[in-house]
Amino acid sequence: MDDEILGVEQAPGVAELETLKDQYRRTNKGLDAERELLEEAVREGRYADEQAFELGNQIEEAGRSRLDEIQRRIDAHCSKYGLRDHAFSATWSEEE
């Protein structure tokens, strides 16, 4: 990508890894947006506390499942291409 423009060759699998990492970040941001929408709905009184708690749990469980699946794909991809230096884990702190 940018490295290709500059004439620097990327290791095999790096571009695909970046795509997976971007997918992880986008999914995580989407989950943040879902949480914020739920919080807003609770503040506006659209849900009782018990309903909000249940919905919050559903969002967290579904989100964790999606993020875990993407993380497994990242780990498998890194293992396949030997890209340990390029990987990140679910505890990776986002720059954005």
Secondary structure as a PSIPRED ss2 file (coil, helix, strand):
# PSIPRED VFORMAT (PSIPRED V4.0)

   1 M C   1.000  0.000  0.000
   2 D H   0.000  1.000  0.000
   3 D H   0.000  1.000  0.000
   4 E H   0.000  1.000  0.000
   5 I H   0.000  1.000  0.000
   6 L C   1.000  0.000  0.000
   7 G C   1.000  0.000  0.000
   8 V C   1.000  0.000  0.000
   9 E C   1.000  0.000  0.000
  10 Q C   1.000  0.000  0.000
  11 A C   1.000  0.000  0.000
  12 P C   1.000  0.000  0.000
  13 G C   1.000  0.000  0.000
  14 V H   0.000  1.000  0.000
  15 A H   0.000  1.000  0.000
  16 E H   0.000  1.000  0.000
  17 L H   0.000  1.000  0.000
  18 E H   0.000  1.000  0.000
  19 T H   0.000  1.000  0.000
  20 L H   0.000  1.000  0.000
  21 K H   0.000  1.000  0.000
  22 D H   0.000  1.000  0.000
  23 Q H   0.000  1.000  0.000
  24 Y H   0.000  1.000  0.000
  25 R H   0.000  1.000  0.000
  26 R H   0.000  1.000  0.000
  27 T H   0.000  1.000  0.000
  28 N H   0.000  1.000  0.000
  29 K H   0.000  1.000  0.000
  30 G H   0.000  1.000  0.000
  31 L H   0.000  1.000  0.000
  32 D H   0.000  1.000  0.000
  33 A H   0.000  1.000  0.000
  34 E H   0.000  1.000  0.000
  35 R H   0.000  1.000  0.000
  36 E H   0.000  1.000  0.000
  37 L H   0.000  1.000  0.000
  38 L H   0.000  1.000  0.000
  39 E H   0.000  1.000  0.000
  40 E H   0.000  1.000  0.000
  41 A H   0.000  1.000  0.000
  42 V H   0.000  1.000  0.000
  43 R H   0.000  1.000  0.000
  44 E C   1.000  0.000  0.000
  45 G C   1.000  0.000  0.000
  46 R C   1.000  0.000  0.000
  47 Y C   1.000  0.000  0.000
  48 A C   1.000  0.000  0.000
  49 D H   0.000  1.000  0.000
  50 E H   0.000  1.000  0.000
  51 Q H   0.000  1.000  0.000
  52 A H   0.000  1.000  0.000
  53 F H   0.000  1.000  0.000
  54 E H   0.000  1.000  0.000
  55 L H   0.000  1.000  0.000
  56 G H   0.000  1.000  0.000
  57 N H   0.000  1.000  0.000
  58 Q H   0.000  1.000  0.000
  59 I H   0.000  1.000  0.000
  60 E H   0.000  1.000  0.000
  61 E H   0.000  1.000  0.000
  62 A H   0.000  1.000  0.000
  63 G H   0.000  1.000  0.000
  64 R H   0.000  1.000  0.000
  65 S H   0.000  1.000  0.000
  66 R H   0.000  1.000  0.000
  67 L H   0.000  1.000  0.000
  68 D H   0.000  1.000  0.000
  69 E H   0.000  1.000  0.000
  70 I H   0.000  1.000  0.000
  71 Q H   0.000  1.000  0.000
  72 R H   0.000  1.000  0.000
  73 R H   0.000  1.000  0.000
  74 I H   0.000  1.000  0.000
  75 D H   0.000  1.000  0.000
  76 A H   0.000  1.000  0.000
  77 H H   0.000  1.000  0.000
  78 C H   0.000  1.000  0.000
  79 S H   0.000  1.000  0.000
  80 K H   0.000  1.000  0.000
  81 Y H   0.000  1.000  0.000
  82 G C   1.000  0.000  0.000
  83 L C   1.000  0.000  0.000
  84 R H   0.000  1.000  0.000
  85 D H   0.000  1.000  0.000
  86 H H   0.000  1.000  0.000
  87 A C   1.000  0.000  0.000
  88 F C   1.000  0.000  0.000
  89 S C   1.000  0.000  0.000
  90 A C   1.000  0.000  0.000
  91 T C   1.000  0.000  0.000
  92 W C   1.000  0.000  0.000
  93 S C   1.000  0.000  0.000
  94 E C   1.000  0.000  0.000
  95 E C   1.000  0.000  0.000
  96 E C   1.000  0.000  0.000
